[in-house]
């Protein structure tokens, strides 16, 4: 009798361990939307004529969007504001590169060694305000550091001013791109110091693609950083951008998103919490919490749920409204992928009869 009880206790313990290792359902938010392999952003600096004349049509041709870090004191911005606005209406991101592009390079004017804190804050705040007013949007602005410099003032003031610079950027944008550093790990992200993939000047399609391969292999975020395309300066050819864009359009396992939207997804994913409310053999419900500022952080998150393999078809709802869901059948489980709109409170998943 004692031996029988011991065996029953052992069996109960083993079942409990197995249930812990393989609970149903298993839910999470995917690293990238729709559980894609990696993310890429195409960013273009300075607000140049070739961005409107060449880049915009190439991106539109391939159903892609990019981020344009504009200098609002430049001629192309002032002379072609409605065209920039149209670019944004097509899904592209207009972002800040200051009003006059001051940096520490001696060949660049104005030279930020001559800047006071008040002058630098005006550069950052002024550009953000002009972009916000043009778009009539409170969705937030991202930023790119001119020349990659993250300070200003005389050499003896640079260390002290670096903290000020970062403060001004944080007050007028929700994320910022630097120069260099390689692919970005979303789990180790500093939103005010986001790497790019390095110089693209003069590179053709093959070399541009090689730049992003470490991001693809590491399931990371690759941020391309361009200037002129088919003209202006630090240029690449239109053919190179067209070939890269065509590759990204065809390879849908790579998410090509604007700089701001990739940041939004990363930050929402980190902050959002999911709680299981109810589950049985045919359904379960989840409660989502979205603590980020809803005016800025508004992109859907992809819910990934693993359920028993017998769940071949499902119905997914968010706050009572049906959501589009993709079902992937595996050997021992069914994987459900559903895009959950921002601020959705309750998600329900029900096995179809």
C-alpha positions, 0 to 999 in steps of 0.5 A, a space after each residue: 500500500 505504501 509502495 502504491 502511494 509512493 508511485 502515485 505521488 511520483 506519477 502526480 509529480 511527473 505530470 505536474 512537471 510535464 504540465 509546467 514544461 508544456 502548458 497550454 496555451 503558451 502566449 507571448 508577443 513576437 520579437 517582430 510583427 507577424 514573427 518575422 525574421 528581422 527588421 530594417 529601416 531605410 533612413 535618409 538624412 538632410 531633407 534633399 531634393 533627391 529624396 522627393 524626386 528619386 527616393 519617394 517614387 522608388 519606395 512607392 513602387 516597392 510598397 515600402 516606407 522610409 524615414 526622412 530626417 529633414 533639416 528644416 532650415 534647408 531650401 528643399 524643406 522650405 520650398 517643397 513643404 507640401 511635397 514633404 507632407 504628401 510623402 508623409 501621407 503615403 506612410 513615410 516618416 518625417 523626422 528631425 535633423 535640427 533646423 540648421 544641422 550644426 555639428 563639430 566637423 570643421 567643414 560644416 557650417 554652422 559649427 556647433 563649437 560656437 553654440 550655447 545650450 540655448 542655441 542648441 535647444 532651439 535647433 532641436 525644438 524648432 525642427 520638431 515643432 515645424 514638423 509637428 505643425 506641418 503634419 498636424 500630428 501629436 504622434 511624436 518625432 524622432 531625431 538623428 544627430 547631425 554628423 553623429 555628434 552627441 554634444 556641442 560647445 568648446 572642447 572643454 565643454 563637450 563632456 558637460 554638454 553631452 548630458 544637456 544635448 541628450 536632455 534636449 533630444 529626449 524632451 522633443 523626440 521619443 528616439 534618436 539615431 546615431 552614426 555607426 555601431 551595427 545591427 540593433 538588438 531590440 532587447 538591449 536598446 537605448 532609444 536615444 542612441 540607436 545604431 545605424 549600419 555604417 556608411 552607405 556612400 557609393 555602395 551598390 546593391 550587393 554591398 548594401 545587402 551585405 551590410 544588413 546580413 548580420 541583422 538578418 542572421 541575428 534577428 536584429 534591426 538594421 538601420 540604413 543611413 543614406 544621403 543623396 540618391 542619384 545626386 546631391 552628395 554622399 550619394 548612392 545610385 537610384 539603381 542600388 536603392 531600387 534593387 535593395 527595395 525590390 529585395 526587401 519587398 520580395 522578402 516578406 520575412 523581413 519587416 521594413 518599417 519606419 524608424 519611428 514605428 520600429 521603435 514604437 513596436 520595440 518599446 510597446 513590446 517591452 512595456 505591455 503585459 498579458 494576463 491569462 483570465 480564463 482557459 479551457 479546452 476550446 477557448 481562452 481570454 487574455 487581458 492586455 495592459 499598455 502603459 506607454 503614451 497612447 498618442 505616440 505608441 500606437 502600432 499593433 503588437 503580434 500575439 503568438 499563442 501555442 495551443 494543442 495541434 487539434 486547434 486547426 481553426 480559430 476565431 480571435 477577437 479584440 474587445 469584441 471585434 474580430 481580428 485577423 489571425 494566421 494559423 500555423 500547424 506544426 507537428 505537436 502544436 498549432 501556432 496562432 499569430 494575431 495583430 492586436 491593435 494598441 490599447 486593446 484590453 481583452 483578447 479572446 481566442 476560440 477554437 472553431 468547431 
